[in-house]
């Protein structure tokens, strides 16, 4: 076995050697590469000198072709070229590998790998934790759909991000466009905190969300403290104080992270706080009521930001 090589790139019956930039030699089958890539099909179809005058490097009777990719990148994209019975498609969860693999896919006309890279950049698991990195890689590669998707997921993050490794992949104009998009979305959702028509239309009347004005007895006393912030008086009626606190928190959070997830996460925190507060009436209702309300507000946030475009040329 060649040093640094793992199966199936050490096969004794391989008919060509690809040498990576860091000197690792991959013994591969021209048939598999030709079927996967028009580039390789053309390369391997070139006529060879029959009189021994060619300057083609040979090793063990096989032509040696040097490529500019390092061994890690070469290993990844060759596995995509091979049948799945010989080499499983590698995972592209590691974003540090995505850009180099994409560059190789485009260089060698490997459309399948380019599609796999696009899928990796829109993987919900990756987008939830690394939206900015996905944005930078997608933008650098001029992948429109993936860039816009990453920008939308980045709405869950603060407006001003922490430094990230791939920031050098984008220009200042790209970054400014992302910040501008983020700010426009935050401004748009602010309207939801000023006009509660979306809420009153949904519930129909004050009685439709009685949990919000829950009273412990018939003497018009609130079971919990009454809210005093008149900005958050649906039907011009003071709600329970913990709901007012929730709305104040969400109003502030949405200015930095204008996403439906921001709303749902804050609702979950409120549910836990109310349950630990000890009010018997609210404890029994808060989960169902706030889950419904949080989902409603989250939907309105997502509907509000949906028409806003990321102003960027592709």
Protein Blocks (a to p, Z undefined) as FASTA:
>chain_A
ZZhiacfklcfkbcbdcddfkopacdddfklmmmmpmklmmmmmpccdfklpacbdceeh
iacdddfbdfklmmmmmmmmpcfkloccddfkbmklmmmmmmmmmmnopaklmmmmmmmm
mgmklmmmmmmmmmmmmmmnopaklmmmmmmmmmmpcfbacddfklmmpcfklmmmmmmm
mmmmmmmmmmmmmpcklmmmmnopamlmmmlmccfblnopafbdcdfbfklcghhiacdf
klmmmmmmmmmmmmmmgcfklmmmmmmmmmmmmmmnopaklmmmmmmmmmmmmmmmmmmm
mmmmmmpccdddZZ
